[in-house]
């Protein structure tokens, strides 16, 4: 039986920022290859090894940075000066540090929003965009996710469900209560809230809520790997809890203005969106298509994740833009 090939390790580059963040950047492919910047979602998720699968590593120079506080970047989970404006500055600082004049950008979900904001601000340095499952960062986009979670009978912050009939509404109450627990709760409250968030998020992504095997945890015999996974989840969702109530420092109107600016610059854009995406509805791609006249919209059977037909389509879109 053949061995499953391990993902390419590539080079590791650490980008130091003036305000004491260190960004973990993985570099794959030949230095002279067509440069591609890859932006992860979240906010706070970090780059996954599978993101390299979309590229031809004999021809593409792939740059995979973990955004501030995310993935392997340090300080891990830091919220200090962790803003969208700082992330955009980091990307431009990274481009200059690597000596890249123009690069393509591939991104999904929150990463797609960040890519549009970056391209609008630094259009001369962007050769093209491939955007999957775009998140528009509007209030309704964010509260829609928490409405889905609120329907799960207090899946997140348990007390928030009781506020369903207040003037804030269930979704806003869920969001505020979740943020409060992740930022100011006890370690146990933070851990339990992060796991509830993960459970509902997995349900939206796959139709199957994530399972938490914590019987051993309650007996005080958690493995080292389980403790590390819990800490990583808490860091990820604390970053999201910082960004989401602030509409990720953008908001739908600002993001659509950025998309229109990208359109006015004539930057090539390919939009890919799952027809059954429950996290970022397909109408998001339609709105971006109207804002960017030159954009191509590919409707892909499936949901939000870059798996199966969506992963194959990403590879095709990247090859087309690289030609």
C-alpha positions as CSV (number, residue, x, y, z in Angstrom):
1,X,0.0,0.0,0.0
2,X,1.6,3.3,-1.0
3,X,2.4,5.8,1.6
4,X,0.4,9.0,1.7
5,X,2.7,11.9,0.7
6,X,3.3,14.4,3.5
7,X,2.6,18.0,2.8
8,X,5.6,20.1,1.6
9,X,7.3,21.9,4.4
10,X,8.9,24.7,2.4
11,X,10.8,27.5,4.0
12,X,9.8,29.4,7.1
13,X,10.1,33.2,7.3
14,X,9.4,35.3,10.3
15,X,8.1,38.8,9.7
16,X,8.7,41.2,12.6
17,X,6.4,44.2,12.9
18,X,7.2,47.5,14.5
19,X,4.8,46.7,17.3
20,X,6.3,43.4,18.5
21,X,4.3,40.9,16.5
22,X,6.1,38.1,14.7
23,X,4.2,36.6,11.8
24,X,4.9,33.0,10.8
25,X,5.1,32.8,7.0
26,X,5.5,29.6,5.1
27,X,7.1,29.8,1.6
28,X,6.6,27.1,-1.0
29,X,7.7,26.7,-4.6
30,X,10.6,28.2,-6.5
31,X,11.6,31.8,-5.7
32,X,11.3,32.7,-9.4
33,X,7.8,31.2,-9.7
34,X,4.5,33.2,-10.1
35,X,3.9,34.7,-6.7
36,X,0.7,33.9,-4.9
37,X,-0.3,35.3,-1.5
38,X,-2.8,33.0,0.4
39,X,-5.0,34.6,3.1
40,X,-6.7,32.4,5.7
41,X,-10.1,32.9,7.1
42,X,-11.4,33.3,10.7
43,X,-10.4,35.9,11.7
44,X,-7.8,33.9,13.7
45,X,-7.8,30.5,12.0
46,X,-4.2,30.4,10.6
47,X,-3.1,28.7,7.4
48,X,-3.7,25.0,6.9
49,X,-1.3,22.7,5.1
50,X,-4.1,21.8,2.6
51,X,-4.0,25.3,1.2
52,X,-0.8,24.3,-0.7
53,X,-2.8,21.7,-2.6
54,X,-4.3,24.3,-4.9
55,X,-1.0,25.2,-6.5
56,X,1.6,23.8,-8.9
57,X,4.6,24.0,-6.6
58,X,6.9,23.6,-9.6
59,X,5.6,26.9,-11.1
60,X,4.1,28.9,-8.2
61,X,5.8,30.8,-5.4
62,X,3.3,30.4,-2.6
63,X,3.3,32.7,0.5
64,X,1.2,31.6,3.4
65,X,1.3,34.1,6.4
66,X,-0.5,33.5,9.6
67,X,-2.2,36.8,10.5
68,X,-1.6,38.5,13.8
69,X,-2.1,36.2,16.8
70,X,-3.2,33.3,14.5
71,X,-1.7,29.9,13.8
72,X,2.0,29.9,14.6
73,X,2.4,33.7,14.7
74,X,3.5,35.2,18.0
75,X,2.4,36.3,20.5
76,X,-0.1,33.5,20.1
77,X,-3.7,34.8,20.3
78,X,-2.6,38.4,21.0
79,X,-5.2,41.1,20.6
80,X,-2.8,44.0,21.0
81,X,-3.0,46.2,18.0
82,X,-4.8,43.4,16.2
83,X,-6.9,45.3,13.7
84,X,-7.8,45.0,10.0
85,X,-5.7,48.1,9.3
86,X,-2.6,46.5,11.0
87,X,-3.2,43.3,9.0
88,X,-3.2,45.3,5.7
89,X,0.0,47.0,6.7
90,X,1.5,43.6,7.5
91,X,0.7,42.3,4.1
92,X,2.4,45.2,2.3
93,X,5.4,45.0,4.7
94,X,5.6,41.3,3.8
95,X,5.5,42.0,0.1
96,X,8.4,44.4,0.4
97,X,10.4,42.1,2.6
98,X,10.2,39.3,0.0
99,X,11.0,41.6,-2.9
100,X,7.8,40.9,-4.8
101,X,6.6,43.6,-7.1
102,X,3.2,42.1,-7.9
103,X,1.4,39.0,-6.6
104,X,-1.8,37.2,-7.1
105,X,-4.0,36.7,-4.0
106,X,-6.1,33.6,-3.2
107,X,-8.3,33.8,-0.2
108,X,-11.5,32.4,1.3
109,X,-14.2,33.6,3.7
110,X,-12.8,36.3,6.0
111,X,-9.6,36.1,3.9
112,X,-11.6,37.2,0.8
113,X,-12.7,40.3,2.6
114,X,-9.1,41.1,3.7
115,X,-8.0,40.4,0.1
116,X,-10.5,42.9,-1.3
117,X,-9.5,45.6,1.2
118,X,-5.8,45.0,0.4
119,X,-6.3,45.1,-3.4
120,X,-8.3,48.3,-3.1
121,X,-5.5,50.0,-1.1
122,X,-2.5,48.5,-3.0
123,X,-3.9,47.9,-6.5
124,X,-0.6,48.4,-8.4
125,X,0.9,45.4,-6.5
126,X,-2.1,43.0,-7.1
127,X,-2.0,40.9,-10.3
128,X,-5.3,39.2,-9.7
129,X,-7.7,37.8,-7.1
130,X,-9.2,34.3,-6.6
131,X,-11.9,34.5,-3.9
132,X,-13.8,31.6,-2.4
133,X,-16.9,31.8,-0.2
134,X,-16.6,35.6,0.4
135,X,-17.6,37.1,3.7
136,X,-19.0,40.6,3.4
137,X,-18.5,41.6,7.1
138,X,-21.9,43.3,7.4
139,X,-24.0,43.3,10.5
140,X,-26.5,41.0,9.0
141,X,-23.8,38.6,7.8
142,X,-22.5,38.4,11.4
143,X,-25.8,38.2,13.2
144,X,-27.0,35.7,10.7
145,X,-24.4,33.3,12.0
146,X,-25.3,33.9,15.6
147,X,-29.0,33.5,14.7
148,X,-28.2,30.0,13.5
149,X,-26.3,29.4,16.7
150,X,-29.1,30.9,18.8
151,X,-31.5,28.4,17.3
152,X,-29.3,25.7,18.8
153,X,-31.0,26.2,22.2
154,X,-28.2,28.2,23.8
155,X,-25.4,26.4,22.0
156,X,-23.0,29.3,22.9
157,X,-23.5,31.5,25.9
158,X,-26.3,29.7,27.8
159,X,-27.8,32.9,29.3
160,X,-28.1,34.5,25.9
161,X,-31.0,32.3,24.9
162,X,-33.2,33.7,27.7
163,X,-32.7,37.2,26.1
164,X,-34.4,36.1,22.8
165,X,-37.2,38.6,23.2
166,X,-35.2,41.6,24.4
167,X,-34.7,44.6,22.1
168,X,-31.3,43.2,21.1
169,X,-32.8,40.0,19.8
170,X,-31.4,36.5,20.2
171,X,-28.5,36.9,17.7
172,X,-27.2,40.1,19.2
173,X,-27.5,38.7,22.7
174,X,-25.6,35.5,21.7
175,X,-22.9,37.6,20.1
176,X,-22.4,39.9,23.1
177,X,-22.6,37.1,25.7
178,X,-20.1,35.0,23.8
179,X,-17.7,37.9,23.5
180,X,-18.0,38.6,27.2
181,X,-17.3,35.0,28.2
182,X,-14.3,34.7,25.8
183,X,-12.7,38.0,26.9
184,X,-13.5,38.0,30.6
185,X,-14.7,34.6,31.6
186,X,-12.8,32.1,33.8
187,X,-10.5,29.6,32.0
188,X,-13.2,27.0,32.2
189,X,-15.9,29.4,30.8
190,X,-13.6,30.4,28.0
191,X,-12.8,26.8,27.1
192,X,-16.4,25.7,27.2
193,X,-17.6,28.7,25.1
194,X,-14.9,28.0,22.5
195,X,-16.0,24.4,22.2
196,X,-19.7,25.4,21.9
197,X,-18.7,27.8,19.2
198,X,-16.7,25.1,17.4
199,X,-19.5,22.7,17.7
200,X,-22.0,25.0,16.0
201,X,-19.5,26.2,13.4
202,X,-18.8,22.6,12.4
203,X,-22.6,22.0,12.1
204,X,-22.8,25.0,9.7
205,X,-19.8,23.9,7.7
206,X,-20.4,20.1,7.5
207,X,-24.0,19.5,8.8
208,X,-22.4,17.5,11.6
209,X,-21.6,19.3,14.9
210,X,-18.1,18.7,16.2
211,X,-17.9,16.1,19.0
212,X,-16.0,16.8,22.1
213,X,-14.6,13.7,23.9
214,X,-14.2,15.3,27.3
215,X,-15.0,12.5,29.7
216,X,-11.3,12.1,30.4
217,X,-11.1,15.9,30.7
218,X,-13.7,16.0,33.5
219,X,-11.8,13.2,35.2
220,X,-8.7,15.4,35.1
221,X,-6.8,13.2,32.7
222,X,-6.7,15.3,29.5
223,X,-3.9,14.5,27.1
224,X,-1.3,17.1,26.3
225,X,-2.7,17.2,22.7
226,X,-6.2,17.9,24.0
227,X,-5.0,20.7,26.2
228,X,-3.1,22.3,23.3
229,X,-6.1,22.0,21.0
230,X,-8.3,23.7,23.6
231,X,-5.8,26.6,24.0
232,X,-5.7,27.0,20.3
233,X,-9.5,27.1,20.0
234,X,-9.7,29.7,22.8
235,X,-7.1,31.9,21.0
236,X,-8.9,31.6,17.7
237,X,-12.3,32.5,19.0
238,X,-11.0,35.3,21.2
239,X,-9.6,36.9,18.0
240,X,-13.0,36.4,16.3
241,X,-14.7,37.9,19.4
242,X,-12.6,41.0,18.9
243,X,-13.3,41.4,15.2
244,X,-16.9,40.4,14.7
245,X,-18.7,43.0,17.0
246,X,-16.7,45.6,15.1
247,X,-17.7,44.3,11.7
248,X,-14.1,43.3,11.2
249,X,-13.1,46.9,10.9
250,X,-14.9,47.1,7.5
251,X,-18.6,46.5,7.3
252,X,-20.6,45.7,4.1
253,X,-20.8,49.2,2.7
254,X,-17.0,49.7,3.0
255,X,-16.2,46.3,1.6
256,X,-18.5,46.9,-1.4
257,X,-16.7,50.2,-2.0
258,X,-13.4,48.3,-1.9
259,X,-14.8,45.8,-4.4
260,X,-15.9,48.7,-6.7
261,X,-12.4,50.2,-6.4
262,X,-10.9,46.8,-7.5
263,X,-13.3,46.8,-10.4
264,X,-12.3,50.3,-11.4
265,X,-8.7,49.3,-11.4
266,X,-9.4,46.4,-13.8
267,X,-7.8,43.7,-11.6
268,X,-8.8,40.2,-12.7
269,X,-11.1,38.6,-10.2
270,X,-12.5,35.1,-10.1
271,X,-15.3,34.5,-7.5
272,X,-16.0,30.9,-6.4
273,X,-19.0,30.2,-4.2
274,X,-20.7,27.0,-3.0
275,X,-24.3,26.7,-4.0
276,X,-25.1,25.3,-0.5
277,X,-22.9,27.6,1.6
278,X,-24.5,28.1,5.0
279,X,-21.8,30.3,6.4
280,X,-21.5,32.9,3.7
281,X,-24.7,32.8,1.5
282,X,-24.3,32.7,-2.3
283,X,-25.9,36.1,-2.7
284,X,-22.6,37.5,-1.3
285,X,-20.9,36.5,-4.6
286,X,-23.7,38.1,-6.6
287,X,-23.2,41.4,-4.8
288,X,-19.5,41.3,-5.5
289,X,-20.1,40.4,-9.1
290,X,-22.2,43.5,-9.5
291,X,-19.5,45.6,-7.9
292,X,-16.7,44.2,-10.0
293,X,-17.8,44.1,-13.7
294,X,-14.8,42.1,-14.9
295,X,-15.2,39.4,-12.3
296,X,-16.0,35.8,-13.3
297,X,-18.4,34.0,-11.0
298,X,-18.1,30.2,-10.7
299,X,-21.0,28.5,-8.8
300,X,-19.7,25.3,-7.4
301,X,-21.9,22.5,-6.0
302,X,-21.2,22.2,-2.3
303,X,-20.8,24.3,0.8
304,X,-18.3,26.7,2.4
305,X,-15.2,24.5,2.7
306,X,-12.5,24.2,0.2
307,X,-13.0,20.5,-0.3
308,X,-13.9,18.3,-3.2
309,X,-15.3,20.2,-6.2
310,X,-14.4,23.5,-4.6
311,X,-10.7,22.5,-4.2
312,X,-10.6,21.4,-7.8
313,X,-12.1,24.6,-9.0
314,X,-9.7,26.7,-6.9
315,X,-6.8,24.8,-8.6
316,X,-8.3,25.6,-12.1
317,X,-8.9,29.2,-11.3
318,X,-5.3,29.7,-10.0
319,X,-3.9,28.0,-13.1
320,X,-5.9,30.3,-15.4
321,X,-4.8,33.4,-13.6
322,X,-1.2,32.2,-13.7
323,X,-1.2,31.5,-17.4
